[in-house]
């Protein structure tokens, strides 16, 4: 992973941990989207499916 990609992943994970301001739809949407992206990053890094089953990739 490139340094820029690592930095982007850290940023997304940081935003995903944030608490949106109550009633602020934009904040809520940003945090929700960041949480979804962070989940996809974790699945890719640990090579698991959405049900945490290890993926088997054939080259």
Secondary structure as GFF3:
##gff-version 3
##sequence-region A 1 59
A	DSSP	alpha_helix	3	16	.	.	.	ID=ss1
A	DSSP	alpha_helix	25	46	.	.	.	ID=ss2
###
